[in-house]
Amino acid sequence: MFLCVVVAMALPMFSPTSPLKSIARRLPCRGRRPKTGLRALMAVILGLCLALGWGWGMAPAVAQIVNPFSPGTGTLPPAGVVRIGLLEVTVVSLDGSSLFDIASPAVFNRNEAGAEVPVEVRARQIETNLNQVVNRVLERVGADETISSASLNVVIETMGEQPVLFAVGAGLVEPRVLLTVTATDAQFSGASQVDLAADWQEILRDALRSAVDSRLPAARQRQIRYTLWILLASVLLSLALASIWRVLGWRKNALEQKQTAQGSPPLPPGDDSCRQQLQQVFRHQITLVQRLQVVAFLRWLMFWGIAFVWVTGIAMVLYIFPQTRGYARGLFYIPTLLLVTWFLTGLLNRLANLAIERVAQAWGKNELGDLDDIQRKSMRLSTITGAVKGLKTIVIYSLATLLVLQFLRIAPASLLAFGAVAALAISFAAQSLVKDLVNGFLILLEDQYAIGDLVTTGTTTGIVENLNLRITQIRGEDGRLVTLPNSLIAQVENLSRTWSRANLKIDVAYGTNVDEALWVLNETAHAMASDPEWQNAILNPVEMLGVEGMSHAGLTLLIWIRTRPLKQFLVAREFRRRLRIAFERAGIAIGVPQLTFSEPSDGLTANGNGAASPLIESGAAEPR
């Protein structure tokens, strides 16, 4: 079944019409085509994980698919019964305490058991006999104070060549049958029936005497005192933990306000000082984030501490009284298991978050490289950490769910069968999801873009606000948030990778002195690059300068200014403002489309209607 699931998931991805291959042909990877083999390998790995998710650590699938939550119908034993070969074993309990295990021949169809008695029915009958003896002895002790539980005894009688255990003494009028030690019990325990009966005789005698003593009035008063002490301790511990939780809440608010106030500090002039300032701010922000995470983690621990205090307190109170001891283990077993699993899973998830942040901090402290590398590192750091945290959370909670289901013995074979069928269906229905995950992984691996980059993909242009393994969210110029599945990103243009460029085209009048106009552009760009306010944003003031074109509107001059990432728009606006002032001082006019009217040398030429028709020429007027 597992092999069929893997093949079914892999075949659609390698078919000639597979969308995965079309993405591999279209997706650009930093100037080179991605390898199709890597995408195929990622698809196979995801398919294996999906198929293994239901079958890891479980028993092989059975031929019949039954309801995993059914209480013992069909061929599977009910909860609490363990099938070992041709035997079925369960436990006998008294007042919530396990005494010993009994065995019976396996009953494979409980709907048609016939003369066979299922082992759980036999165990309930034995427990009923024990409770009847305890209640009968309590009646005799209440009626006659001279009778005590010490006179209660268990004897062995042989009936039909099988040892039978009876309860005698303590005012009982006649011996009460407790149970019969069968050959199946002896076979399971590996001892003879006589030796096993002697062992059970001692266990039952002590258990019956303890059950009677725990129900006497003196014991009841002691149990009530213990209950009051437990409730008082629970209230005091809850108040202490709640106070700590409130103080940590105040601390969290203070750190959040501090983080907001110091989120965007001004950058001083100078490349070296700016680099040092950026490194200092980056480390400071990581420190604040870590402190916030520690405070949030401690508040989370306090909350769970209060929950555990009351769950434990109520369980202890129920366990004190023999009548409710079974509820303490029965009613609180599954909820406590779920709470403990949820707590440990959340604890592991938060510890993993702290570990990821620690690795990110160590990566951020690496000061090698220039300012561009540091800025790029900060953007990529937030992108990768967010994606890793999301993937880690899914893996941890999925494994925890599987472990809980297996621990509760919820028909693991049936779950495997259902999982195989579901995986077969998902292999065809979730191909787009697999493509999204593979493409998202390659985007992060190849660093095509990160959160904070200005990108263009298709008809969408904007700042990347969120990036994970499945989707990319881009905030457009008009404020719209566009969400794109990663499988749809066939081509992406990164406008802020490493550096950016301000591409400026200026039209001047046709009769302008070209050399003078180019000199004004060059001087304006260098003057702006020398300004302390702008020198950090400009990497190369004149990357290209020249005449781009000539038309009836005049001359088109071109200048390229290399800037730091995402600074091209601010630099372009400021450069236009400065250039307008420089042109005005130099007397250079902006080119505009013009029409020139000229009169022929032989005068006006009459048209068909006898009217004069002027000769019209198009061009730019000479400057006066």
VOGU-3710 file (C-alpha; in Angstrom, 3 decimals, decimal comma):
1> mflcvvvama> 0,000/0,000/0,000  2,797/2,404/0,923  4,642/1,732/-2,354  1,451/2,343/-4,322  0,942/5,665/-2,575  4,491/6,821/-3,334  4,240/5,783/-6,987  0,834/7,443/-7,315  2,205/10,680/-5,913  5,360/10,652/-7,997
11> lpmfsptspl> 3,918/9,736/-11,411  1,813/12,909/-11,924  4,876/15,033/-11,220  7,001/13,334/-13,899  4,342/13,181/-16,592  4,967/15,135/-19,832  2,146/17,534/-18,978  3,184/17,964/-15,371  2,776/21,557/-14,147  5,962/21,058/-12,151
21> ksiarrlpcr> 7,963/20,759/-15,354  6,316/23,830/-16,836  7,359/25,803/-13,776  10,888/24,493/-14,087  10,991/25,778/-17,658  9,634/29,217/-16,795  11,071/30,113/-13,393  14,212/32,285/-13,516  16,776/31,598/-10,827  19,047/34,604/-10,553
31> grrpktglra> 19,903/34,658/-14,208  20,050/30,892/-14,811  17,504/28,128/-15,306  16,854/25,904/-12,292  17,676/22,242/-12,528  14,641/20,077/-13,152  16,254/17,219/-11,237  16,249/19,266/-8,038  12,535/19,979/-8,397  11,818/16,320/-9,078
41> lmavilglcl> 13,822/15,295/-6,014  11,920/17,792/-3,853  8,590/16,470/-5,173  9,532/12,871/-4,341  10,671/13,856/-0,822  7,408/15,696/-0,140  5,450/12,720/-1,453  7,339/10,360/0,845  6,732/12,628/3,836  3,018/12,805/3,030
51> algwgwgmap> 2,730/9,046/2,772  4,881/8,392/5,842  2,871/10,873/7,874  0,124/8,318/8,448  2,208/5,184/8,602  5,372/6,055/10,506  5,808/3,847/13,532  2,471/2,049/13,088  1,556/-1,545/12,422  1,028/-2,869/8,868
61> avaqivnpfs> -2,367/-2,241/7,323  -5,035/-4,904/7,577  -7,237/-6,050/4,743  -10,447/-4,619/6,192  -10,938/-0,924/6,861  -12,923/-0,387/10,050  -13,871/2,614/12,108  -10,803/3,488/14,224  -13,013/4,902/16,997  -15,265/1,840/17,257
71> pgtgtlppag> -15,326/0,253/20,748  -14,268/-3,259/19,856  -16,510/-4,030/16,904  -15,270/-6,190/14,078  -11,950/-7,975/14,478  -10,222/-5,415/16,708  -10,300/-5,662/20,530  -11,806/-2,799/22,560  -9,790/-0,201/24,418  -7,956/-1,624/27,416
81> vvrigllevt> -7,681/-5,108/25,896  -4,403/-6,300/24,395  -4,397/-9,174/21,930  -1,322/-11,418/22,082  -1,587/-14,175/19,535  -4,661/-16,225/20,410  -4,983/-14,651/23,861  -6,553/-11,399/25,011  -5,359/-9,728/28,209  -6,841/-6,990/30,395
91> vvsldgsslf> -6,358/-5,688/33,926  -8,501/-6,167/37,046  -8,832/-3,029/39,198  -10,271/-2,097/42,572  -10,794/1,524/43,611  -8,849/2,684/40,571  -5,749/0,613/41,421  -4,590/-2,174/39,102  -4,348/-5,565/40,823  -3,284/-8,122/38,191
101> diaspavfnr> -3,820/-9,156/34,572  -6,181/-11,902/33,484  -6,269/-13,683/30,132  -8,919/-15,402/28,023  -9,036/-16,965/24,569  -9,272/-14,308/21,867  -12,760/-13,438/20,624  -12,373/-12,222/17,051  -16,020/-11,283/16,530  -17,681/-9,838/19,619
111> neagaevpve> -20,969/-9,416/17,804  -21,194/-13,205/17,561  -19,230/-14,362/20,611  -21,470/-17,384/21,275  -20,394/-19,361/24,362  -17,044/-17,549/24,561  -16,747/-14,899/27,269  -14,660/-11,861/26,245  -11,881/-11,043/28,664  -13,262/-7,569/29,446
121> vrarqietnl> -16,611/-9,082/30,482  -14,823/-11,484/32,818  -12,772/-8,628/34,313  -15,880/-6,531/34,997  -17,527/-9,515/36,716  -14,507/-9,993/38,998  -14,516/-6,280/39,891  -18,241/-6,489/40,670  -17,595/-9,429/43,036  -14,866/-7,478/44,834
131> nqvvnrvler> -17,056/-4,384/45,304  -19,913/-6,510/46,622  -17,605/-8,051/49,231  -16,357/-4,602/50,324  -19,880/-3,221/50,672  -21,042/-6,303/52,599  -18,122/-6,077/55,034  -18,780/-2,346/55,589  -22,361/-3,149/56,534  -21,187/-5,742/59,053
141> vgadetissa> -18,534/-3,391/60,508  -21,119/-0,620/60,923  -23,496/-2,988/62,682  -20,888/-4,610/64,940  -17,887/-2,570/66,131  -16,018/-5,724/67,155  -15,631/-6,712/63,504  -12,583/-5,266/61,726  -11,093/-5,521/58,279  -8,210/-7,587/59,677
151> slnvvietmg> -10,561/-10,559/59,952  -11,284/-10,435/56,219  -9,410/-13,181/54,412  -9,187/-14,877/51,002  -9,049/-18,668/50,735  -8,467/-21,077/47,847  -10,745/-24,000/47,066  -10,372/-26,497/44,231  -13,514/-26,973/42,195  -13,541/-28,927/38,959
161> eqpvlfavga> -9,737/-29,244/39,087  -9,420/-25,439/39,028  -8,526/-23,195/41,984  -11,291/-20,795/43,025  -10,717/-17,818/45,347  -13,329/-17,035/48,048  -13,667/-14,125/50,504  -14,386/-15,246/54,088  -14,510/-13,750/57,574  -15,299/-10,169/58,668
171> glveprvllt> -18,887/-11,077/59,427  -19,641/-12,667/56,056  -22,367/-15,267/56,484  -20,994/-17,494/53,729  -17,918/-17,464/51,497  -18,215/-15,147/48,508  -16,795/-16,239/45,152  -14,215/-13,819/43,757  -12,746/-15,514/40,683  -11,512/-18,750/39,134
181> vtatdaqfsg> -7,888/-19,138/38,077  -8,061/-20,654/34,591  -5,487/-22,501/32,539  -5,380/-19,495/30,197  -4,317/-17,270/33,110  -1,559/-19,716/34,001  -0,440/-19,929/30,373  -0,159/-16,154/30,101  1,645/-15,671/33,442  4,016/-18,584/32,891
191> asqvdlaadw> 3,203/-20,229/36,248  1,031/-23,088/37,423  -2,569/-22,470/38,404  -1,807/-23,244/42,058  1,123/-20,827/42,274  -0,810/-18,127/40,447  -3,779/-18,601/42,794  -1,478/-18,178/45,811  -0,096/-14,920/44,407  -3,558/-13,557/43,658
201> qeilrdalrs> -4,764/-14,632/47,110  -2,278/-12,317/48,815  -2,974/-9,439/46,411  -6,749/-9,688/46,864  -6,548/-9,969/50,668  -4,495/-6,760/50,964  -6,638/-4,917/48,409  -9,932/-5,834/50,109  -8,697/-4,853/53,569  -7,365/-1,522/52,253
211> avdsrlpaar> -10,659/-0,819/50,454  -12,637/-1,418/53,660  -10,300/0,714/55,809  -10,422/3,644/53,348  -14,227/3,775/53,686  -14,398/3,928/57,482  -15,480/7,209/59,198  -11,991/7,935/60,570  -10,485/7,575/57,120  -13,222/9,786/55,663
221> qrqirytlwi> -12,365/12,629/58,048  -8,694/12,317/57,136  -9,570/12,422/53,445  -11,616/15,603/53,928  -8,676/17,311/55,681  -6,344/16,363/52,844  -8,862/17,741/50,360  -9,007/21,114/52,117  -5,210/21,350/52,227  -4,949/20,529/48,529
231> llasvllsla> -7,560/23,141/47,583  -5,864/25,784/49,738  -2,472/25,027/48,182  -4,001/25,199/44,695  -5,535/28,612/45,396  -2,278/30,029/46,814  -0,187/28,705/43,933  -2,694/30,062/41,414  -2,592/33,528/42,996  1,219/33,519/42,981
241> lasiwrvlgw> 1,420/32,424/39,345  -1,284/34,915/38,327  0,663/37,751/39,997  3,829/36,783/38,138  1,818/36,560/34,909  0,482/40,094/35,433  3,947/41,529/36,195  5,321/39,880/33,059  2,449/41,432/31,098  3,499/44,898/32,253
251> rknaleqkqt> 7,078/44,096/31,274  5,950/42,927/27,853  4,032/46,170/27,225  7,077/48,222/28,237  9,347/46,300/25,857  6,851/46,649/23,001  6,673/50,407/23,531  10,467/50,577/23,614  10,705/48,571/20,425  8,194/50,855/18,695
261> aqgspplppg> 10,007/53,997/19,862  13,395/52,746/18,635  12,160/51,118/15,461  13,509/53,736/12,994  16,493/55,689/14,408  18,080/58,383/12,214  21,211/57,416/10,303  24,237/59,712/10,654  26,234/60,857/7,616  29,253/58,982/6,403
271> ddscrqqlqq> 29,518/55,455/5,086  31,527/54,020/7,989  29,414/55,602/10,684  26,227/54,511/8,892  27,494/50,971/8,733  28,325/50,950/12,431  24,964/52,496/13,277  23,102/49,925/11,193  24,986/47,067/12,837  24,277/48,489/16,277
281> vfrhqitlvq> 20,570/48,970/15,526  20,342/45,472/14,046  21,873/43,876/17,139  19,725/46,032/19,422  16,523/45,056/17,635  17,420/41,360/17,862  18,088/41,799/21,581  14,673/43,422/22,073  12,993/40,655/20,096  14,712/38,009/22,193
291> rlqvvaflrw> 13,717/39,733/25,420  10,130/39,932/24,216  10,203/36,244/23,354  11,580/35,343/26,776  8,882/37,399/28,515  6,156/35,883/26,330  7,550/32,412/27,022  7,508/33,010/30,789  3,913/34,298/30,640  2,987/31,197/28,659
301> lmfwgiafvw> 4,616/29,034/31,348  2,683/30,853/34,079  -0,605/30,245/32,259  0,110/26,559/31,864  1,345/26,433/35,447  -2,075/27,600/36,664  -3,802/25,025/34,463  -1,559/22,215/35,727  -2,049/23,275/39,346  -5,826/22,898/39,105
311> vtgiamvlyi> -5,778/19,751/36,977  -3,348/18,136/39,410  -5,277/19,386/42,436  -8,616/18,051/41,198  -7,021/14,726/40,249  -5,447/14,434/43,721  -8,763/15,213/45,417  -10,558/12,576/43,360  -7,792/10,070/44,036  -8,056/10,560/47,807
321> fpqtrgyarg> -11,581/9,124/47,950  -11,809/5,449/46,972  -15,219/5,902/45,345  -13,854/8,510/42,909  -10,380/7,062/42,442  -11,459/5,408/39,227  -12,688/8,760/37,884  -9,346/10,352/38,760  -7,640/7,937/36,405  -10,447/7,503/33,908
331> lfyiptlllv> -11,854/10,987/33,426  -8,523/12,801/33,736  -6,348/10,343/31,858  -7,131/11,523/28,333  -7,534/15,268/29,187  -4,290/15,218/31,156  -2,545/13,387/28,345  -3,792/15,977/25,855  -2,810/18,879/28,125  0,643/17,451/28,788
341> twfltgllnr> 1,164/16,756/25,092  -0,034/20,248/24,189  2,242/21,764/26,810  5,310/19,752/25,794  4,633/20,402/22,112  4,250/24,125/22,717  7,363/24,103/24,892  9,360/22,338/22,197  7,985/24,736/19,589  8,985/27,795/21,618
351> lanlaierva> 12,411/26,384/22,422  12,892/25,762/18,721  11,901/29,393/18,066  14,514/30,545/20,566  17,110/28,323/18,905  16,241/29,742/15,482  16,484/33,283/16,841  19,828/32,418/18,423  21,151/31,179/15,093  19,758/34,297/13,416
361> qawgknelgd> 21,491/36,482/15,989  24,797/34,686/15,420  24,353/35,177/11,686  23,499/38,842/12,179  26,594/39,457/14,320  28,836/38,554/11,398  30,115/41,988/10,374  32,011/40,859/7,288  31,031/42,617/4,090  29,911/46,123/3,248
371> lddiqrksmr> 26,748/47,976/4,160  24,794/46,454/1,278  25,572/42,947/2,504  24,399/43,850/6,007  21,111/45,283/4,747  20,555/42,324/2,459  21,384/39,950/5,287  18,788/41,547/7,554  16,037/41,174/4,928  16,951/37,594/4,071
381> lstitgavkg> 17,276/36,748/7,753  13,681/37,700/8,532  12,423/35,841/5,459  14,216/32,562/6,151  13,498/32,555/9,886  9,784/33,080/9,236  9,631/30,212/6,733  11,659/27,866/8,960  9,450/28,640/11,965  6,292/27,875/10,012
391> lktiviysla> 7,638/24,580/8,669  8,967/23,603/12,091  5,586/24,260/13,740  3,757/22,042/11,240  6,231/19,178/11,710  6,194/19,330/15,528  2,411/19,421/15,904  1,899/16,723/13,252  4,272/14,343/15,028  2,642/15,129/18,383
401> tllvlqflri> -0,800/14,306/16,957  0,417/10,977/15,586  2,066/10,061/18,891  -1,114/10,853/20,854  -3,241/8,738/18,512  -0,801/5,866/18,802  -0,574/6,205/22,593  -4,374/6,129/22,892  -4,420/2,965/20,746  -6,963/4,382/18,325
411> apasllafga> -6,808/1,525/15,809  -3,382/2,281/14,280  -3,899/-0,243/11,484  -7,148/1,426/10,458  -5,537/4,857/10,629  -2,814/3,610/8,309  -5,399/2,296/5,861  -7,324/5,572/5,941  -4,055/7,481/5,591  -3,060/5,471/2,537
421> vaalaisfaa> -6,390/6,158/0,839  -6,214/9,844/1,783  -2,630/10,102/0,523  -3,678/8,551/-2,776  -6,422/11,152/-3,170  -4,241/14,038/-2,016  -1,500/13,033/-4,451  -3,780/14,115/-7,296  -5,679/16,920/-5,572  -2,728/18,708/-3,950
431> qslvkdlvng> -0,291/18,936/-6,850  -0,523/22,729/-6,810  0,340/22,743/-3,098  3,417/20,609/-3,745  4,440/22,963/-6,555  4,026/25,947/-4,232  6,211/24,328/-1,575  8,938/23,319/-4,024  9,001/26,732/-5,688  9,001/28,507/-2,318
441> flilledqya> 11,915/26,380/-1,148  13,919/27,256/-4,263  13,108/30,963/-3,892  14,541/30,920/-0,373  17,465/28,686/-1,307  18,547/30,820/-4,261  17,707/34,131/-2,547  15,725/35,367/-5,534  14,030/37,978/-3,345  13,307/38,576/0,327
451> igdlvttgtt> 10,925/40,513/2,538  11,444/44,229/1,880  12,548/43,861/-1,759  10,901/45,809/-4,570  9,901/43,259/-7,204  7,859/42,995/-10,372  6,197/39,727/-11,330  3,702/39,678/-14,150  1,584/42,808/-13,823  2,282/43,230/-10,098
461> tgivenlnlr> 4,904/45,625/-8,747  5,470/46,400/-5,091  7,266/45,644/-1,839  7,406/42,039/-0,603  5,644/42,023/2,784  5,404/38,284/3,443  7,161/35,249/2,026  6,846/31,618/3,067  7,010/28,246/1,377  3,520/28,566/-0,106
471> itqirgedgr> 2,713/32,209/-0,912  4,284/35,591/-1,584  2,447/38,769/-0,568  3,280/42,036/-2,371  2,068/45,502/-1,372  1,395/47,548/-4,518  1,910/51,265/-5,067  -1,771/51,991/-4,373  -1,709/50,030/-1,112  -3,312/46,837/-2,392
481> lvtlpnslia> -1,934/43,601/-0,939  -1,539/41,020/-3,697  -1,185/37,361/-2,643  0,472/35,066/-5,170  1,023/31,302/-4,835  4,699/30,587/-5,376  3,881/28,239/-8,252  2,540/31,219/-10,267  5,792/33,187/-10,002  7,326/32,223/-13,331
491> qvenlsrtws> 9,474/35,351/-13,732  10,423/37,961/-11,167  12,313/41,235/-11,507  14,127/42,331/-8,357  14,533/46,116/-8,402  16,398/46,352/-5,097  18,926/43,537/-5,137  22,358/44,779/-3,947  21,842/48,221/-5,535  19,282/50,266/-7,461
501> ranlkidvay> 19,432/52,833/-10,252  17,709/56,135/-10,908  17,123/56,307/-14,674  16,470/59,950/-15,613  15,619/61,357/-19,053  15,474/65,152/-19,448  14,224/66,977/-22,555  15,917/70,306/-23,380  15,314/72,735/-26,220  16,736/71,784/-29,612
511> gtnvdealwv> 19,018/74,796/-29,795  20,555/74,202/-26,357  24,336/73,936/-26,077  24,669/70,177/-25,598  28,031/70,264/-23,848  26,841/72,920/-21,436  23,674/70,950/-20,626  25,654/67,749/-20,008  28,094/69,677/-17,819  25,189/71,012/-15,722
521> lnetahamas> 23,816/67,478/-15,269  27,231/66,159/-14,271  27,912/68,964/-11,786  24,447/68,697/-10,264  24,838/64,942/-9,739  28,288/65,268/-8,138  27,149/68,159/-5,949  24,238/66,084/-4,708  26,518/63,095/-4,048  28,785/65,365/-1,967
531> dpewqnailn> 25,879/66,554/0,165  26,113/64,862/3,618  22,375/64,289/3,532  22,525/62,283/0,293  26,047/60,901/0,024  25,086/57,707/1,843  22,234/57,002/-0,599  24,278/57,527/-3,802  26,855/54,933/-4,832  27,834/56,387/-8,236
541> pvemlgvegm> 26,546/59,861/-9,166  27,186/59,530/-12,917  27,084/55,958/-14,126  26,070/56,992/-17,652  25,625/60,421/-19,237  24,848/61,392/-22,825  22,291/62,321/-25,478  19,602/59,651/-25,665  17,591/61,043/-28,587  16,533/63,974/-30,791
551> shagltlliw> 12,996/64,852/-31,839  10,754/67,776/-32,679  10,484/68,353/-28,920  14,225/68,894/-28,570  17,127/66,862/-27,198  16,711/63,995/-24,700  19,562/63,742/-22,200  20,108/60,542/-20,194  21,790/60,117/-16,814  22,068/57,011/-14,637
561> irtrplkqfl> 22,644/57,371/-10,902  23,442/54,218/-8,944  21,892/54,234/-5,467  21,473/51,965/-2,521  18,518/49,552/-2,610  15,120/51,292/-2,657  16,735/54,766/-2,655  16,335/55,401/-6,393  12,961/57,121/-6,063  14,069/59,556/-3,360
571> varefrrrlr> 17,292/60,336/-5,227  15,433/60,892/-8,516  12,979/63,340/-6,946  15,702/65,362/-5,258  17,861/65,369/-8,412  14,993/66,748/-10,514  14,473/69,544/-8,007  18,158/70,497/-8,032  18,396/70,213/-11,819  15,439/72,555/-12,285
581> iaferagiai> 17,252/75,211/-10,248  20,544/74,622/-12,114  18,841/74,903/-15,540  17,225/78,155/-14,514  20,591/79,605/-13,484  22,266/78,445/-16,714  19,426/79,688/-18,924  18,676/76,249/-20,357  15,099/75,808/-21,559  13,122/72,596/-21,306
591> gvpqltfsep> 12,228/71,117/-24,680  8,596/71,390/-25,772  6,928/70,442/-29,079  6,700/73,572/-31,318  5,360/74,591/-34,767  7,201/77,105/-37,015  5,265/79,112/-39,620  7,409/80,224/-42,620  6,403/82,268/-45,724  7,607/81,144/-49,202
601> sdgltangng> 9,894/83,514/-51,143  7,381/84,039/-54,018  4,591/85,076/-51,693  1,344/83,362/-50,900  0,155/80,521/-53,100  -3,529/80,566/-53,892  -5,461/77,404/-53,241  -8,483/76,167/-55,046  -10,742/78,668/-53,290  -8,456/81,581/-53,962
611> aaspliesga> -7,355/81,721/-50,307  -3,755/81,954/-49,266  -2,265/78,729/-47,791  0,768/79,175/-45,498  3,609/76,648/-45,511  3,883/74,919/-42,132  7,090/73,348/-40,849  7,433/71,352/-37,684  10,400/71,688/-35,419  11,821/73,356/-32,349
621> aepr> 12,209/77,108/-32,272  15,626/78,609/-31,885  16,136/80,051/-28,450  16,059/83,825/-28,267
//
